[in-house]
Amino acid sequence: MMQMLSRNPAEAYRRVELDARIAASRGADLTRICLEHAVTALGQALSSLERDRSRSVAEPLTRARGIVLWLAGGVSPDNPLRDQLRQFYGGLAALIGTNIRHPVPAQIDSVRTDLADLLAAALAD
């Protein structure tokens, strides 16, 4: 693991920062953090594709998909929109998964926009 971290210090710092924020968060704050990181990962994938269409974007898309799947599984049982949110997140995770192997920038951007809209609504509360 140390070898991996030494080759990518930016990733190591990102992980440490994320772990610290998660450890200090609860409930709605944790959801906002996850949404922020999913939006960021999707943005990284889009930026990579803009620079070089042949470049693999599997890592940021896999990260975004994992976050969205966690969000789907983490919807509170007493949330009145639980079923709709789980379906929403599940659909986004499936679309991200499809794009891991065959990225389509318009689809990635659509998922990013949906999550950014949800994040904006969460920040407005």
LINBELBEL-V678187 format. One record per pair of residues at least 6 apart in sequence whose C-alpha atoms are under 7 Angstrom apart, sorted by sequence separation. I is the first residue (numbers start at 0). GAP is how many residues later the second one is. D is the distance in whole Angstrom. If there is no record, write none. Layout:
BEGIN
I:GAP:D
I:GAP:D
END
This chain:
BEGIN
48:6:7
75:6:7
4:7:6
47:7:7
74:7:6
21:8:6
47:9:7
74:11:7
44:12:5
95:12:7
71:13:7
71:14:5
44:15:6
43:16:7
44:16:7
71:17:5
41:18:6
70:18:7
71:18:6
40:19:5
41:19:6
91:19:6
40:20:7
68:20:7
67:21:6
68:21:7
40:22:7
41:22:6
40:23:6
68:24:6
67:25:6
37:26:5
64:28:5
37:29:6
64:31:6
64:32:7
33:33:6
60:35:6
61:38:7
60:39:6
57:42:5
56:43:7
45:59:6
41:66:7
41:70:6
38:73:5
38:76:6
38:77:6
34:80:6
35:83:7
34:84:6
31:87:6
31:90:7
END
